[in-house]
Amino acid sequence: MRVLIADKFEQSGRDGLQALGCEISFQPDLKDAALVEAIARQQPDALVVRGTKVTEAMLAAAPLKLVVRAGAGYNTIDVAAASRRGIYVANCPGKNSIAVAELAFALILALDRRVADNVIALRAGQWNKKEFSKARGLFGRTLGLVGVGKIGQEMIPRAKAFGMPVVAWSRSLTDERAAVLGVERKDSPLDVAREADIFSVHVALKPETRMLIGPDFFQAMKGGAYFINTSRGEVVDQSALVEAIHSKGIRAGLDVFAIEPTSGVAEFADPIAQEASVYGTHHIGASTDQAQEAIAAETVRIIQSFKETGQVPNVVNLARRTPATHRLVVRHRDRPGVLAQVLDAIKAEQINVQEMENIVFEGAEAAVARINLDKAPSAATLERLQSGNKDIIELNLLELRS
């Protein structure tokens, strides 16, 4: 299997892929047109990226089978284009959770103690204890979370270590789960905003989370509260954040921005970085040695599974629901051509197979196939199949409930 690695990737991961017998091409600086050309020239089976943007042109340049995002978020990959071409997209969720939570708390502490301003003053030859000795402290301050997935959950014990109560909202958070986590569940992000002294967002970028944090949210926040974003810039209405900084004294710690460079080193002209009340980092939440080693190991596991079994762990672009309306259950003797005859009959009625599995009983004398279809075969077709093939034990047509 040929694997093109078009981003930074740990040596342990490269060694692991080579140990699997993969042919590795490690070109961490490939971007844009150069990456398209490299894919076309090298014809890889799998492409591994971190922050590198993967476009439809790249996916079309070779018969790729798999794209692995060596990290959690995959918004830089054209997943829709990959799905159209039958290319698996997989990620490494949870492997950077501790690293991101650590950075979120670094930003909280830095805002509270104005660490960056302290450093700038000292480097300028200024001693200003009178100005910088003012801080609120974290003990007893309420931390608000929107999103309690793996990263959000890592925030909770760290908050408790600082003596901070936690309020939280997530679409899937129940009262029972909140009690287990030791947080107070709120009914909406706005309820979290109203109560929190410090707010941190930890949601994946999806259509339903784009601009989730907008003007109403910032209007609900307490004056002078801290706002932390280490998830994705696009989940926040950045202009509304700037307005809140000016009108309500909100202070922000941001590791992500609405528009970020696609390369590791570039000019950065986002005006929000010039705001005195904003502390920014360079989208480095996952960038610790511990996190990258864990991500490298998970990437190797994904590629190994695909290479050896054809199955892809953590795949993100398989349909959760298909247009199937009926399931044809075929109990049959395990003989050549039985299912071929069934599928030919289905094809003759212009019925499309949405999903299919065939499971063999112990002893390999009989099997059962479950075939999900986008409409029901006619009774006449089923009768012909049943009577015309002695190796079909039983046909059973089920209507699928939505």
C-alpha positions as semicolon CSV with decimal commas, in nm:
position;residue;x (nm);y (nm);z (nm)
1;M;0,000;0,000;0,000
2;R;0,132;0,344;-0,097
3;V;0,086;0,617;0,164
4;L;0,152;0,986;0,100
5;I;0,202;1,191;0,417
6;A;0,148;1,556;0,326
7;D;0,196;1,715;0,666
8;K;0,405;1,693;0,980
9;F;0,388;1,341;1,120
10;E;0,577;1,174;1,404
11;Q;0,872;0,946;1,325
12;S;0,708;0,672;1,532
13;G;0,409;0,682;1,297
14;R;0,628;0,663;0,987
15;D;0,817;0,371;1,139
16;G;0,488;0,200;1,220
17;L;0,361;0,233;0,865
18;Q;0,685;0,101;0,721
19;A;0,665;-0,196;0,960
20;L;0,327;-0,276;0,803
21;G;0,495;-0,297;0,464
22;C;0,360;0,036;0,340
23;E;0,550;0,236;0,082
24;I;0,584;0,579;0,247
25;S;0,629;0,918;0,084
26;F;0,682;1,183;0,351
27;Q;0,646;1,535;0,207
28;P;0,520;1,756;0,489
29;D;0,538;2,084;0,297
30;L;0,312;1,987;0,006
31;K;0,016;2,220;-0,042
32;D;-0,235;2,323;-0,307
33;A;-0,124;2,264;-0,668
34;A;0,197;2,092;-0,561
35;L;-0,005;1,839;-0,363
36;V;-0,237;1,775;-0,658
37;E;0,066;1,709;-0,877
38;A;0,228;1,480;-0,619
39;I;-0,089;1,273;-0,581
40;A;-0,119;1,240;-0,959
41;R;0,246;1,136;-0,990
42;Q;0,270;0,900;-0,694
43;Q;-0,078;0,741;-0,715
44;P;-0,109;0,677;-0,339
45;D;-0,373;0,449;-0,190
46;A;-0,392;0,659;0,128
47;L;-0,330;1,025;0,208
48;V;-0,241;1,142;0,560
49;V;-0,282;1,509;0,657
50;R;-0,307;1,727;0,965
51;G;-0,408;2,084;0,880
52;T;-0,342;2,060;0,505
53;K;-0,649;2,138;0,297
54;V;-0,772;1,845;0,087
55;T;-0,970;1,960;-0,217
56;E;-1,176;1,781;-0,480
57;A;-0,892;1,831;-0,728
58;M;-0,661;1,635;-0,498
59;L;-0,918;1,358;-0,452
60;A;-0,961;1,338;-0,831
61;A;-0,588;1,323;-0,906
62;A;-0,547;0,951;-0,829
63;P;-0,756;0,647;-0,730
64;L;-0,729;0,727;-0,360
65;K;-0,902;0,489;-0,125
66;L;-0,851;0,655;0,214
67;V;-0,780;0,997;0,362
68;V;-0,673;1,003;0,727
69;R;-0,693;1,325;0,924
70;A;-0,416;1,288;1,182
71;G;-0,624;1,478;1,438
72;A;-0,989;1,528;1,525
73;G;-1,149;1,803;1,315
74;Y;-1,186;1,731;0,944
75;N;-1,337;2,055;0,816
76;T;-1,029;2,111;0,595
77;I;-1,117;1,800;0,391
78;D;-1,380;1,808;0,116
79;V;-1,575;1,521;0,270
80;A;-1,865;1,554;0,026
81;A;-1,629;1,513;-0,270
82;A;-1,466;1,213;-0,103
83;S;-1,808;1,054;-0,048
84;R;-1,903;1,102;-0,412
85;R;-1,586;0,916;-0,513
86;G;-1,621;0,638;-0,257
87;I;-1,311;0,749;-0,066
88;Y;-1,307;0,680;0,307
89;V;-1,231;0,975;0,537
90;A;-1,121;0,885;0,889
91;N;-0,998;1,087;1,185
92;C;-0,836;1,033;1,526
93;P;-1,092;1,158;1,780
94;G;-1,001;1,201;2,144
95;K;-0,627;1,161;2,103
96;N;-0,561;1,534;2,149
97;S;-0,826;1,601;2,415
98;I;-0,588;1,652;2,705
99;A;-0,358;1,874;2,499
100;V;-0,645;2,103;2,391
101;A;-0,786;2,123;2,744
102;E;-0,441;2,216;2,873
103;L;-0,415;2,501;2,623
104;A;-0,764;2,622;2,709
105;F;-0,664;2,652;3,072
106;A;-0,335;2,813;2,974
107;L;-0,537;3,083;2,795
108;I;-0,768;3,124;3,096
109;L;-0,475;3,171;3,332
110;A;-0,291;3,395;3,087
111;L;-0,596;3,623;3,055
112;D;-0,651;3,641;3,428
113;R;-0,288;3,723;3,509
114;R;-0,222;3,913;3,183
115;V;0,083;3,697;3,125
116;A;0,146;3,809;2,767
117;D;0,130;4,178;2,862
118;N;0,371;4,112;3,150
119;V;0,619;3,951;2,913
120;I;0,589;4,230;2,654
121;A;0,653;4,495;2,919
122;L;0,957;4,317;3,059
123;R;1,105;4,270;2,714
124;A;1,055;4,639;2,655
125;G;1,256;4,712;2,970
126;Q;0,953;4,815;3,176
127;W;0,874;4,713;3,536
128;N;0,506;4,772;3,617
129;K;0,400;4,574;3,921
130;K;0,145;4,844;3,999
131;E;-0,046;4,769;3,678
132;F;-0,005;4,393;3,658
133;S;-0,077;4,303;4,022
134;K;-0,452;4,320;3,947
135;A;-0,618;3,982;3,882
136;R;-0,953;3,824;3,964
137;G;-0,836;3,471;4,041
138;L;-1,010;3,151;3,934
139;F;-1,122;3,000;4,264
140;G;-1,500;3,011;4,293
141;R;-1,546;3,147;3,940
142;T;-1,800;2,958;3,729
143;L;-1,672;2,786;3,417
144;G;-1,928;2,750;3,138
145;L;-1,889;2,485;2,870
146;V;-2,068;2,451;2,539
147;G;-1,983;2,101;2,426
148;V;-1,898;1,817;2,662
149;G;-1,739;1,569;2,427
150;K;-1,394;1,433;2,497
151;I;-1,225;1,775;2,520
152;G;-1,508;1,933;2,717
153;Q;-1,493;1,645;2,963
154;E;-1,120;1,700;3,011
155;M;-1,198;2,059;3,111
156;I;-1,412;1,948;3,406
157;P;-1,149;1,791;3,638
158;R;-0,911;2,077;3,564
159;A;-1,178;2,328;3,661
160;K;-1,248;2,139;3,982
161;A;-0,877;2,140;4,065
162;F;-0,897;2,521;4,057
163;G;-1,209;2,521;4,273
164;M;-1,440;2,625;3,990
165;P;-1,803;2,510;3,961
166;V;-1,900;2,408;3,607
167;V;-2,221;2,468;3,411
168;A;-2,258;2,306;3,071
169;W;-2,474;2,255;2,765
170;S;-2,451;1,996;2,492
171;R;-2,716;1,852;2,264
172;S;-2,666;1,507;2,409
173;L;-2,615;1,606;2,774
174;T;-2,881;1,466;3,008
175;D;-2,936;1,544;3,375
176;E;-2,814;1,194;3,461
177;R;-2,495;1,232;3,259
178;A;-2,437;1,581;3,403
179;A;-2,460;1,436;3,754
180;V;-2,200;1,172;3,667
181;L;-1,969;1,441;3,527
182;G;-2,027;1,666;3,828
183;V;-2,163;1,963;3,632
184;E;-2,488;2,156;3,624
185;R;-2,672;2,106;3,297
186;K;-2,822;2,412;3,128
187;D;-3,097;2,412;2,868
188;S;-2,918;2,626;2,610
189;P;-2,589;2,799;2,531
190;L;-2,753;3,128;2,631
191;D;-2,820;2,989;2,980
192;V;-2,453;2,898;3,007
193;A;-2,352;3,247;2,892
194;R;-2,569;3,415;3,155
195;E;-2,415;3,223;3,443
196;A;-2,050;3,173;3,352
197;D;-1,763;3,398;3,453
198;I;-1,538;3,213;3,210
199;F;-1,671;3,044;2,899
200;S;-1,504;2,779;2,681
201;V;-1,644;2,631;2,359
202;H;-1,573;2,271;2,258
203;V;-1,792;2,170;1,964
204;A;-1,702;2,019;1,630
205;L;-1,762;2,231;1,321
206;K;-2,079;2,106;1,150
207;P;-2,354;2,284;0,959
208;E;-2,557;2,306;1,279
209;T;-2,269;2,453;1,482
210;R;-2,144;2,709;1,231
211;M;-2,191;3,054;1,391
212;L;-2,345;2,882;1,696
213;I;-2,195;3,151;1,918
214;G;-2,341;3,477;1,791
215;P;-2,466;3,821;1,900
216;D;-2,735;3,685;2,133
217;F;-2,478;3,475;2,313
218;F;-2,237;3,762;2,368
219;Q;-2,523;3,986;2,475
220;A;-2,610;3,730;2,743
221;M;-2,254;3,708;2,879
222;K;-2,156;3,892;3,194
223;G;-1,960;4,212;3,147
224;G;-1,587;4,148;3,169
225;A;-1,623;3,771;3,134
226;Y;-1,357;3,561;2,964
227;F;-1,428;3,382;2,634
228;I;-1,209;3,088;2,522
229;N;-1,223;2,918;2,182
230;T;-0,997;2,623;2,105
231;S;-1,246;2,442;1,877
232;R;-1,295;2,604;1,535
233;G;-1,311;2,970;1,441
234;E;-1,620;2,922;1,228
235;V;-1,840;2,825;1,525
236;V;-1,813;3,186;1,648
237;D;-1,945;3,505;1,487
238;Q;-1,613;3,684;1,512
239;S;-1,756;4,029;1,440
240;A;-2,003;3,981;1,726
241;L;-1,714;3,884;1,951
242;V;-1,526;4,202;1,859
243;E;-1,836;4,407;1,934
244;A;-1,867;4,239;2,276
245;I;-1,501;4,310;2,348
246;H;-1,563;4,679;2,285
247;S;-1,907;4,712;2,444
248;K;-1,895;4,468;2,736
249;G;-1,528;4,439;2,820
250;I;-1,515;4,072;2,720
251;R;-1,163;3,933;2,713
252;A;-1,087;3,648;2,476
253;G;-0,834;3,369;2,445
254;L;-0,835;3,228;2,092
255;D;-0,642;2,941;1,941
256;V;-0,859;2,939;1,626
257;F;-0,977;3,209;1,388
258;A;-1,236;3,263;1,117
259;I;-0,972;3,261;0,842
260;E;-0,643;3,081;0,900
261;P;-0,342;3,029;0,671
262;T;-0,319;2,686;0,510
263;S;0,056;2,659;0,572
264;G;0,252;2,645;0,895
265;V;0,430;2,976;0,833
266;A;0,250;3,269;0,670
267;E;0,136;3,628;0,708
268;F;-0,162;3,670;0,940
269;A;-0,371;3,982;0,895
270;D;-0,687;3,908;1,093
271;P;-0,759;4,236;1,275
272;I;-0,890;4,055;1,583
273;A;-0,532;3,964;1,668
274;Q;-0,461;4,335;1,720
275;E;-0,726;4,370;1,990
276;A;-0,565;4,444;2,325
277;S;-0,818;4,221;2,502
278;V;-0,744;3,919;2,285
279;Y;-0,473;3,665;2,359
280;G;-0,412;3,449;2,054
281;T;-0,218;3,136;1,978
282;H;-0,146;2,975;1,642
283;H;-0,397;2,684;1,633
284;I;-0,163;2,475;1,844
285;G;-0,415;2,307;2,075
286;A;-0,322;1,956;1,967
287;S;0,048;2,031;1,931
288;T;0,210;1,850;2,220
289;D;0,449;1,558;2,188
290;Q;0,209;1,338;2,387
291;A;-0,088;1,417;2,164
292;Q;0,105;1,376;1,840
293;E;0,247;1,039;1,944
294;A;-0,104;0,918;2,029
295;I;-0,241;1,050;1,698
296;A;0,042;0,884;1,505
297;A;-0,033;0,550;1,670
298;E;-0,404;0,586;1,589
299;T;-0,326;0,672;1,226
300;V;-0,116;0,357;1,197
301;R;-0,402;0,155;1,348
302;I;-0,650;0,295;1,095
303;I;-0,427;0,219;0,797
304;Q;-0,338;-0,126;0,931
305;S;-0,705;-0,216;0,971
306;F;-0,784;-0,096;0,619
307;K;-0,485;-0,277;0,470
308;E;-0,551;-0,607;0,646
309;T;-0,932;-0,622;0,675
310;G;-1,076;-0,356;0,444
311;Q;-1,249;-0,197;0,744
312;V;-1,181;0,166;0,841
313;P;-1,198;0,267;1,209
314;N;-1,332;0,617;1,283
315;V;-1,473;0,664;0,932
316;V;-1,673;0,989;0,920
317;N;-1,843;0,976;0,580
318;L;-2,056;0,664;0,576
319;A;-2,430;0,731;0,557
320;R;-2,610;0,708;0,889
321;R;-2,934;0,659;0,701
322;T;-2,990;0,546;0,343
323;P;-3,296;0,574;0,115
324;A;-3,373;0,207;0,181
325;T;-3,742;0,132;0,240
326;H;-3,738;-0,249;0,249
327;R;-3,512;-0,533;0,359
328;L;-3,504;-0,862;0,175
329;V;-3,387;-1,144;0,403
330;V;-3,260;-1,444;0,209
331;R;-3,187;-1,766;0,395
332;H;-2,997;-1,984;0,154
333;R;-2,757;-2,272;0,114
334;D;-2,400;-2,151;0,089
335;R;-2,355;-2,223;-0,279
336;P;-2,205;-2,023;-0,568
337;G;-2,446;-1,809;-0,767
338;V;-2,739;-1,798;-0,522
339;L;-2,703;-1,429;-0,439
340;A;-2,606;-1,346;-0,796
341;Q;-2,948;-1,472;-0,908
342;V;-3,121;-1,267;-0,638
343;L;-2,932;-0,952;-0,733
344;D;-3,003;-1,004;-1,103
345;A;-3,374;-1,023;-1,029
346;I;-3,355;-0,705;-0,820
347;K;-3,164;-0,528;-1,097
348;A;-3,426;-0,632;-1,354
349;E;-3,686;-0,435;-1,156
350;Q;-3,458;-0,126;-1,142
351;I;-3,426;-0,157;-0,765
352;N;-3,110;-0,024;-0,604
353;V;-2,927;-0,206;-0,325
354;Q;-2,845;0,037;-0,042
355;E;-2,676;-0,199;0,205
356;M;-2,602;-0,569;0,207
357;E;-2,448;-0,831;0,435
358;N;-2,416;-1,208;0,410
359;I;-2,354;-1,411;0,725
360;V;-2,260;-1,779;0,713
361;F;-2,391;-2,025;0,972
362;E;-2,154;-2,256;1,155
363;G;-2,041;-2,536;0,930
364;A;-2,065;-2,321;0,616
365;E;-2,364;-2,513;0,481
366;A;-2,612;-2,224;0,499
367;A;-2,611;-1,846;0,520
368;V;-2,844;-1,549;0,554
369;A;-2,823;-1,234;0,342
370;R;-2,986;-0,908;0,445
371;I;-3,031;-0,676;0,148
372;N;-3,165;-0,323;0,201
373;L;-3,352;-0,192;-0,106
374;D;-3,489;0,145;-0,212
375;K;-3,826;-0,013;-0,302
376;A;-4,003;-0,345;-0,268
377;P;-3,961;-0,621;-0,529
378;S;-4,285;-0,747;-0,680
379;A;-4,453;-1,054;-0,538
380;A;-4,407;-1,223;-0,876
381;T;-4,030;-1,171;-0,863
382;L;-4,009;-1,314;-0,514
383;E;-4,218;-1,613;-0,616
384;R;-3,993;-1,681;-0,917
385;L;-3,682;-1,665;-0,700
386;Q;-3,826;-1,895;-0,435
387;S;-3,956;-2,155;-0,678
388;G;-3,675;-2,131;-0,929
389;N;-3,377;-2,198;-0,701
390;K;-3,367;-2,498;-0,470
391;D;-3,081;-2,341;-0,276
392;I;-3,302;-2,057;-0,151
393;I;-3,449;-2,177;0,177
394;E;-3,670;-1,876;0,249
395;L;-3,735;-1,520;0,130
396;N;-3,879;-1,265;0,372
397;L;-3,955;-0,904;0,275
398;L;-3,963;-0,651;0,560
399;E;-4,070;-0,288;0,549
400;L;-3,817;-0,064;0,720
401;R;-3,947;0,187;0,973
402;S;-3,812;0,540;0,948
